[in-house]
Amino acid sequence: MTKADLVKIISENTGIIRKDVAVVVDAFLQAIKDSLIKGNHIEIRGFGTYKLKTRKPRVGRNPKTDEKVPVPERTVPTFKFSREFKNSVLDVKTK
């Protein structure tokens, strides 16, 4: 599913025109990005949590040359689905 598909579905379900829905979806996604940039985490109850996670430095490997390469510590965005969300998806899959 693409963002355009999501906008179309929301528009059809709410009766709001696609242009307005697209603005809201873009604003929502930008708010998540801005919050993570500030170092905050976002919890949407019943859906999941966006967080920043710090990965430890490690020694990686160049697959072409098999040379060892140091990989520095870095911060990456992560998303973890809520238990409620996981269970609802699993319930649908098992039926």
Steps between C-alpha positions, in 0.01 A plus 500: 500500500628843411426836658268574207308177570471596867370847408244343264371256765472770767324731255250231405433404865457856628357687203776761528654599167834339415687830490408575864577144611840518330583820692408334830695181424806705400471711816468185715811343348694827531400528868642152561827593326527830688440331834767238433745770388447668840580167669145428618317173456143472375255253648172442320303277735361191336732548200867530595798708605759691298836535679863581436739219583877527536691218335836410653818529297607171344733346248327431170620318190521611139332208316705556181845508655426330835687795656404595857351848520427697818135608523459797737225545757185640340145591583220348293122544505299191594135404519348238728140388452282484810392163637138592427584571134698177462219295651237658275709419190564145619129448572416595140777277356387191693135525395 
